[in-house]
Amino acid sequence: MKQNLRPIMFVGTGSDVGKSIINAGFCRIFKQDGYSPAPFKAQNMSLNSFAGIDGLELGRAQAVQAEACGIEPCSEMNPILLKPTSNQNAQVVLNGKPIGNQSAKEYFLGTDRDALFAEVLKAYHKLDSQYNPMVIEGAGSISEINLREKDIVNMRVALAVNAVVILIADIDRGGVFGSVYGTLELLPPEERVLVKGILINKFRGDIDLFTEGRKMMEQLTGVPVVGVVPYFRDIHIDDEDSVVIDHKSGKTREGLVNVAVVLLRHMSNFTDFNVLERVPEINLFYTANPEEIEKADVVIIPGSKNTIADLENLRRSGLAKAILNSHQKGNAVYGICGGFQMMGQEIHDPEQVEGSVTFMPGLGILPVVTTLTAEKRTIQSAFNFRNEAENCRGYEIHMGETELLQGSPLAILSDGTADGCFLNEKTWGTYLHGIFDNAPVIQAILKSCGKETQLQEFNYQEYKNGQYDKLAEHIRKCCDMEYIYGIMRKT
């Protein structure tokens, strides 16, 4: 039987330093080494979420990390999820269920932080009783001294569970010495003593050139550098932050099926399109350019955390007109979740779930009417796409019910209920996230665009497992795993 290890916590000098990916890599390393790890992040802010096996919601990053551990994701892995609905407001999801919308001021100043932290620890200890080691992710920077008294996700967690803390810094953005030194200097003694290592991430070039820098950082801080992880582009792990979309904008290309994903302000679950990006016949890109939308063979309106606000913006920006023009030209238009709702005739919000607007006419493409509701549906689903015999998988995360006025359902779920609206092969909508992960759906899209190509056999789960193994190997070979295991064995 494997010896119990202290929890390990990866924190950052700032946001987007690579905490989620490094955490996923270590989850896979511990699994490979015969342990039974589980991920944990007390509080996450993301529009990219997932429905766990228990039907409760959690951040996508923790779902990915659970997959790297080889276990089913559950809400305890991310007990508090904040889903922004505007620049200043967010839906608060506690233990997998929404408890209302709050402004940042209301959340940080008006909530009982001790009560929330008690929920955090309750979720943590439930996981800790089943798994070892716990692999914890912090949020943003750990040296935001103005927020220290409100902290329920960073060093307060580390102190409560006696975690080994590894500080991650992004050398690619510059200023790595200042960010590491400043971060550590701003920590109180009881927190700083928990920081047992520094991990330099996203290094470009010859690592040997950083040998002197590594020594200088250790002398400066008194904390060992446990690894220097090279920048990579050939390992594909689902991203949590929508900043990745900035690198996926583009335009139509000759000879391929051009798929334009409409870039919404409150776009959610952009990982819906990861598999489409890897189909050789498809050129998938994100755009808010009306001209590119009109030129695309397929237009997809993705999920949204604020459907009515995004629909209003589509009209103001000219994107709604471009989508309608594309549809009238005979190009395909598909909607996912909020995008499905937008494609309908009307959207009603009598309970003001999304704001003060209680009615909004839809794009009028699909014969459906949506009524938003305060209750959220979160569930993993097996389904049959149209009349295909092959079983498919996806998940739902939405607030609202949609009535089908004409046409037929797009899919039949395993419990016999219907989903979505199918008008024709180039016009449909669905509540199912992950629908494009399924071969019958991709084949139908290609066929509608005149591509009778037989898709190569592609096992997405097998592919993702291979990527987790590549990530683990990449991290393992450039980190001092003997030292890391040594500090995790000490009580």
Helices and strands as residue ranges (DSSP letters): E 8-12, H 19-32, E 38-40, E 43-45, E 49-51, E 57-59, H 60-69, G 75-77, E 80-84, E 89-94, E 97-103, H 104-105, I 106-110, H 113-128, E 134-137, G 145-150, H 155-161, E 164-170, G 171-173, H 176-185, H 189-192, E 195-203, G 207-210, H 211-221, E 225-230, G 242-247, E 257-262, E 267-268, G 270-273, G 276-278, E 282-287, H 290-295, E 298-301, E 303-304, H 307-317, H 319-328, E 332-336, H 338-342, E 346-348, E 359-361, E 368-385, E 391-404, E 411-413, E 418-419, E 421-424, E 427-430, G 435-437, H 439-448, H 460-476, H 481-489
